[in-house]
Amino acid sequence: MKYSETKTILNQLVADLSQMATVIHQTHWYMRGPEFLFLHPLMDDYMAEINDQLDVISERLITLDGAPYSTLEEFAQHTGIKSESGDYGMTTPERFARLASAYRYLQGVYAKGITVAGEEGDDSTQDIFTGFHTAIEKRIWMLQAQRGHAPEIDA
């Protein structure tokens, strides 16, 4: 098993990206407020990006002879992103703070994946992790800017 730790991180991301799609979808459904008409469809873009990452990560895991998690139970058992019930009382800034926090978590998993894949000599997976890590940092910047905050990527 040449890439055992890399496969572990890939499967972690399968669970985490599946949960992240749900968190974004919840934001999409429960959002209200003055910027609704702009922000509601933006969440479709965020979901599409996360689902694209999920597909690439899952297929890379399969390419390495891994078996991606594929049930809601597995996703829930293995994700590091907290599940919360929907709430119409949450403000858009609060929702975006929650999204930023979840994206920061993903940023950390991708960073760990970059290191692990590099140590195991899996340049292809490391490249995937690096590209997605960069995309996640951009999302953090955008969410933080919407909230009137600095990205705090290099804090």
C-alpha positions in Angstrom: 0.0 0.0 0.0 2.2 2.7 -1.4 -0.2 5.6 -0.7 -2.0 4.5 2.5 -2.0 7.9 4.3 -2.9 9.7 1.1 -5.9 7.5 0.6 -6.9 8.1 4.2 -6.9 11.9 3.6 -8.8 11.4 0.3 -11.5 9.5 2.1 -11.6 12.1 4.9 -12.3 14.6 2.2 -15.0 12.5 0.7 -16.9 12.7 4.0 -16.0 16.4 4.6 -16.9 17.6 1.1 -20.2 15.7 1.3 -21.0 17.4 4.6 -19.8 20.8 3.2 -22.2 20.5 0.3 -25.0 20.0 2.9 -23.9 23.1 4.9 -23.9 25.2 1.7 -27.2 23.8 0.7 -28.6 24.7 4.1 -27.3 28.3 3.7 -29.0 28.4 0.3 -32.4 27.2 1.7 -32.5 29.2 4.9 -31.0 32.5 3.7 -33.1 35.7 4.1 -32.3 39.3 4.0 -31.5 42.3 1.8 -28.9 40.6 -0.3 -30.9 37.4 -0.9 -31.3 37.8 -4.6 -27.6 38.0 -5.1 -26.4 35.6 -2.5 -29.0 32.8 -2.9 -27.8 31.9 -6.5 -24.2 32.4 -5.5 -24.6 29.4 -3.2 -25.4 27.3 -6.3 -21.9 28.2 -7.5 -20.3 27.3 -4.2 -22.2 23.9 -4.2 -21.1 23.2 -7.8 -17.5 23.9 -6.8 -17.6 21.6 -3.8 -19.4 18.8 -5.7 -16.7 19.1 -8.5 -14.0 18.7 -5.8 -15.8 15.7 -4.3 -16.0 14.0 -7.7 -12.3 14.5 -8.4 -11.3 13.4 -4.9 -13.5 10.3 -5.0 -12.2 9.3 -8.5 -8.6 9.8 -7.4 -9.2 7.6 -4.4 -10.7 4.9 -6.7 -7.7 5.3 -9.1 -5.4 4.5 -6.1 -7.5 1.3 -5.4 -9.3 3.0 -2.5 -13.0 2.8 -1.6 -14.7 6.1 -1.0 -17.3 6.5 1.6 -20.7 6.4 -0.1 -23.4 6.5 2.5 -24.9 9.3 4.7 -23.9 7.3 7.8 -20.3 7.1 6.7 -20.2 10.8 5.9 -21.7 11.7 9.3 -19.3 9.3 11.1 -16.2 10.6 9.5 -16.6 14.3 8.8 -15.0 17.0 10.8 -17.6 19.5 9.9 -20.3 19.9 12.5 -23.9 19.4 11.5 -26.5 21.9 12.7 -30.3 22.1 12.1 -31.6 24.7 9.8 -32.7 28.0 11.5 -34.4 30.9 9.8 -33.3 33.2 12.7 -29.6 33.0 11.7 -28.4 36.1 9.9 -26.6 36.0 6.6 -23.4 37.2 8.3 -23.7 34.4 10.9 -24.3 31.9 8.0 -21.2 33.2 6.2 -19.2 32.9 9.4 -20.2 29.3 9.6 -19.3 28.7 6.0 -15.9 30.4 6.5 -15.2 28.2 9.5 -16.0 25.1 7.5 -13.9 26.3 4.6 -11.0 26.9 7.1 -11.4 23.3 8.2 -11.2 22.1 4.6 -8.2 24.3 4.1 -6.5 22.4 6.9 -7.3 19.0 5.6 -6.0 20.0 2.1 -2.8 21.4 3.7 -2.3 18.1 5.5 -3.0 16.2 2.3 -0.4 18.3 0.5 2.2 17.3 3.1 1.2 13.6 3.2 1.0 13.1 -0.5 4.4 14.8 -0.9 5.9 12.5 1.8 4.5 9.4 0.1 5.7 10.6 -3.4 2.2 10.9 -4.9 2.8 14.0 -7.0 -0.5 13.7 -8.8 -2.7 13.7 -5.7 -0.5 16.4 -4.2 -1.2 18.6 -7.2 -4.9 18.0 -6.8 -4.7 18.9 -3.1 -2.7 22.1 -3.9 -5.2 23.3 -6.5 -8.2 22.7 -4.3 -6.4 24.3 -1.3 -5.9 27.4 -3.4 -9.6 27.5 -4.4 -10.7 27.1 -0.8 -8.5 30.0 0.3 -10.2 32.1 -2.4 -13.6 31.2 -1.0 -12.5 32.1 2.5 -11.3 35.5 1.2 -14.6 36.1 -0.5 -16.7 35.1 2.5 -14.6 37.2 4.8 -14.8 40.2 2.4 -18.6 39.9 2.4 -18.6 40.0 6.2 -16.3 43.1 6.1 -13.2 41.1 7.4 -9.7 40.4 6.1 -9.1 36.9 4.8 -6.8 36.0 7.7 -5.2 33.2 5.5 -1.7 34.1 6.8 -2.7 35.1 10.3 
